Each structure stands twice: as C-alpha cells, then as structure tokens.
Amino acid sequence: MRDRLRDTHEHLFVEPLRGRLTGPDADLRARTAAAVAGGLLYALWVAEDQGLLRLDRTELVSRYGTLLQEVLTPRESPVPQVP
C-alpha cells in the first residue's frame, strides 16, 4: 500500500505539477502543493473531519485555493532559502 501511495503521489501529483512550474525551486513547490492537496483529501475522506465537511464548499475552496496559491507562487520571503 505504501509503495502504491508513493507512486501515486509522485506520478499523479508531483510530476505533472512540476512540469508546469518554473524556477529553481519548482520541485519543492510541486511537492509542497501536493502535500497541501493530499492533506485536504486525507482530512475529508479518511479522517472525515466534520468541521471541514460542514464548511460551505465555496469557503473551503477559497481557503484551500489561497494555501495552494501561496505554495505555487510564493511572495518574496525575507527568510533565506536553503539550497
């Protein structure tokens, strides 16, 4: 099961997204975005988080969209990036 989840994460989430991003940190941003999306899927379908399930869908999409956008196109950060 772990191998299947790892392959799915890499080939269905990370690789396609990384191919659409530019910049030296494209891989990191793709992996972080996949983790954010995966976290939402886990919360909704595995943990069945009732607080999220009860939330208005438009608000949930807006809030998670904001998180994903920040990961994909981060603002300039005063914290130096680790190579």
Contacts in CASP RR format, 6 or more apart in sequence:
PFRMAT RR
TARGET T0000
AUTHOR 0000-0000-0000
METHOD contacts of the structure
MODEL  1
MRDRLRDTHEHLFVEPLRGRLTGPDADLRARTAAAVAGGLLYALWVAEDQ
GLLRLDRTELVSRYGTLLQEVLTPRESPVPQVP
9 34 0 8 1.000
13 30 0 8 1.000
13 33 0 8 1.000
13 34 0 8 1.000
13 37 0 8 1.000
13 38 0 8 1.000
14 27 0 8 1.000
14 30 0 8 1.000
14 31 0 8 1.000
14 34 0 8 1.000
15 30 0 8 1.000
17 30 0 8 1.000
17 33 0 8 1.000
17 34 0 8 1.000
18 26 0 8 1.000
18 27 0 8 1.000
18 30 0 8 1.000
19 26 0 8 1.000
19 30 0 8 1.000
21 29 0 8 1.000
21 30 0 8 1.000
21 72 0 8 1.000
25 81 0 8 1.000
29 71 0 8 1.000
29 72 0 8 1.000
29 74 0 8 1.000
32 71 0 8 1.000
33 68 0 8 1.000
33 71 0 8 1.000
33 72 0 8 1.000
36 64 0 8 1.000
36 67 0 8 1.000
36 68 0 8 1.000
36 71 0 8 1.000
37 68 0 8 1.000
40 52 0 8 1.000
40 64 0 8 1.000
43 49 0 8 1.000
43 52 0 8 1.000
44 52 0 8 1.000
44 53 0 8 1.000
52 60 0 8 1.000
END
